[in-house]
Amino acid sequence: MHTDEINGKKALYFDGNDYLTKATLTNCPSGDFTFVTVVNMSGTANYPVFMNGPSSGFVVRLDASARPQVVKDGIANIANANTALGTSAWSVVTVAYKSSTGVCRFWKNGVRDGGGTSSQTFSTGVGYIGQRGGSANFFNGYMADLWLYNRELSGDEIDNIHQDIKNFYGLTVATTTTTTSSTTTTTTAP
């Protein structure tokens, strides 16, 4: 694994054979969670994994069509985004999950992008970044940032994160401003 840069900021490069692991993920979500990552994919084959919780944990990966997906145990589909990630372009992938309702929502570059409903609980333990436990489904590309919250963030909190990413990395990320009568989505270029 080596590093590169995104607009002058460091990013890890996963070559499709390496990953990071943490023996015990303290406060790993067992129910609600929000996941945010800034990635530039080099390849999308073989269900590459962004983040994998322990056995009976959640997995955030790409499906066979290169759409972000959340699964349990690496098998049971919870929800999919609508839009595939491309290669050689930076993307911000956000997932918010509420276990009491089973609602899973996706964003791509700050714009809502599908989701689904499936009530699940997850176990905690060993966590992996860049592969599914058991040496499979390696991530191939750059990962500049990864944020994991053990709760479902509000729309405003997610918008604030997207704004921070836009400001820090100089990426084009949509922000949503909610008023009492309507919702407006504005895309701001770096």
KENU-437705 format. One line per field, with one value per residue (C-alpha): residue number from 1; residue in one letter; x, y, z. Coordinates in steps of 0.1 Angstrom, whole numbers. Example, Ala and Ser with C-alpha at 12.3 -4.5 7.8 and 13.67 -1.06 7.14 Angstrom:
% KENU-437705
bake	(1,2);
kegu	(A,S);
xx	(123,137);
yy	(-45,-11);
zz	(78,71);
% end
This chain:
% KENU-437705
bake	(1,2,3,4,5,6,7,8,9,10,11,12,13,14,15,16,17,18,19,20,21,22,23,24,25,26,27,28,29,30,31,32,33,34,35,36,37,38,39,40,41,42,43,44,45,46,47,48,49,50,51,52,53,54,55,56,57,58,59,60,61,62,63,64,65,66,67,68,69,70,71,72,73,74,75,76,77,78,79,80,81,82,83,84,85,86,87,88,89,90,91,92,93,94,95,96,97,98,99,100,101,102,103,104,105,106,107,108,109,110,111,112,113,114,115,116,117,118,119,120,121,122,123,124,125,126,127,128,129,130,131,132,133,134,135,136,137,138,139,140,141,142,143,144,145,146,147,148,149,150,151,152,153,154,155,156,157,158,159,160,161,162,163,164,165,166,167,168,169,170,171,172,173,174,175,176,177,178,179,180,181,182,183,184,185,186,187,188,189,190);
kegu	(M,H,T,D,E,I,N,G,K,K,A,L,Y,F,D,G,N,D,Y,L,T,K,A,T,L,T,N,C,P,S,G,D,F,T,F,V,T,V,V,N,M,S,G,T,A,N,Y,P,V,F,M,N,G,P,S,S,G,F,V,V,R,L,D,A,S,A,R,P,Q,V,V,K,D,G,I,A,N,I,A,N,A,N,T,A,L,G,T,S,A,W,S,V,V,T,V,A,Y,K,S,S,T,G,V,C,R,F,W,K,N,G,V,R,D,G,G,G,T,S,S,Q,T,F,S,T,G,V,G,Y,I,G,Q,R,G,G,S,A,N,F,F,N,G,Y,M,A,D,L,W,L,Y,N,R,E,L,S,G,D,E,I,D,N,I,H,Q,D,I,K,N,F,Y,G,L,T,V,A,T,T,T,T,T,T,S,S,T,T,T,T,T,T,A,P);
xx	(0,12,-1,-9,-27,-60,-56,-25,-41,-29,-49,-41,-38,-51,-36,-62,-42,-38,-61,-62,-75,-84,-86,-115,-136,-145,-181,-186,-222,-245,-276,-278,-248,-236,-206,-188,-158,-140,-127,-112,-117,-91,-113,-148,-147,-153,-175,-147,-152,-149,-156,-163,-175,-171,-190,-227,-216,-224,-204,-203,-191,-199,-224,-219,-230,-205,-233,-226,-244,-249,-250,-250,-224,-212,-244,-278,-285,-299,-299,-283,-276,-290,-259,-227,-193,-169,-132,-105,-128,-132,-166,-180,-201,-224,-247,-271,-289,-317,-321,-355,-371,-347,-343,-310,-302,-274,-257,-233,-214,-239,-270,-295,-291,-314,-317,-340,-355,-344,-343,-310,-288,-250,-223,-191,-155,-127,-131,-115,-110,-104,-114,-139,-126,-111,-89,-116,-131,-102,-106,-86,-80,-75,-93,-88,-111,-135,-159,-180,-207,-226,-258,-278,-268,-295,-298,-282,-253,-247,-249,-223,-199,-204,-196,-165,-153,-159,-139,-111,-105,-118,-143,-176,-202,-238,-252,-289,-306,-340,-365,-400,-417,-393,-359,-333,-302,-272,-241,-210,-178,-143);
yy	(0,35,70,95,129,144,181,181,159,124,93,56,34,-2,-23,-50,-73,-53,-39,-25,-43,-35,-64,-48,-20,0,12,-6,-1,-30,-11,24,37,63,56,82,76,95,71,68,33,16,-14,-25,-63,-90,-70,-47,-39,-4,-15,-49,-54,-88,-120,-111,-75,-51,-48,-17,-28,-25,-50,-67,-35,-14,2,8,-18,-28,-65,-85,-113,-105,-122,-109,-78,-49,-21,-8,27,34,47,28,42,48,44,71,97,108,100,106,76,80,54,60,31,32,-3,4,11,-8,22,25,56,63,94,98,131,146,136,111,79,51,28,1,-13,-44,-45,-59,-59,-64,-79,-61,-73,-74,-48,-45,-16,-26,-63,-87,-109,-141,-125,-118,-89,-65,-28,-15,22,53,60,95,94,71,81,57,68,45,63,75,111,137,152,184,166,147,179,194,165,168,206,198,173,198,225,202,182,207,182,189,177,187,203,204,233,227,255,253,251,232,215,228,209,230,216,237,232,236);
zz	(0,-8,-7,-34,-34,-42,-47,-24,3,10,-1,5,-26,-23,-51,-50,-27,5,32,67,98,133,158,177,163,194,191,158,148,157,145,132,112,88,65,43,21,-6,-33,-68,-81,-103,-108,-99,-104,-78,-54,-39,-3,13,49,64,99,117,110,111,106,78,46,24,-11,-48,-64,-97,-115,-95,-75,-37,-17,20,28,60,64,29,15,26,5,26,-1,-32,-46,-81,-98,-105,-95,-124,-124,-125,-109,-73,-57,-23,-12,18,34,63,80,107,122,139,105,83,60,42,22,-3,-16,-44,-45,-22,-42,-29,-49,-39,-10,4,36,56,94,106,136,133,155,166,164,138,111,77,53,17,18,31,60,47,20,-6,-25,-23,-29,-59,-60,-38,-5,8,38,56,84,104,129,152,145,116,109,101,66,78,94,61,42,65,59,22,25,45,19,-9,10,21,-11,-36,-51,-67,-41,-40,-9,0,16,32,36,51,17,-6,-9,-34,-44,-55,-70,-63,-84,-68);
% end
